[in-house]
Amino acid sequence: MASMYAFNPAYTQTNSISVTTTTASTACGVGSQSICLTNTTSQLCYARVGPTGTTATAADMPVLGNSQVILTKDIDHTTVAAITPTGTTTLLCTPGEGKL
């Protein structure tokens, strides 16, 4: 059975992305193994975590409106990219350790 650890955020390291129908990204999560993505509006968006230069498409991880997901990531993946199918939203990206 897998171990579960509560998410421990890296306080003061949250970055935001103004997400539109064109991929946008931010640097986030240097040295962290997890990242918490918080979608602040009712608009669906898609997100991808990867190395510098990462872009997002509608084939990536959906982040439902007004919701939060925690993803594990490679420690050297320091970019979060996001895109919406329509409209706009803000995606908050908080690095940390652990899961829900």
Order of alpha helices (4+ residues) and beta strands (2+ residues): beta-beta-beta-beta-beta-beta-beta-beta-beta
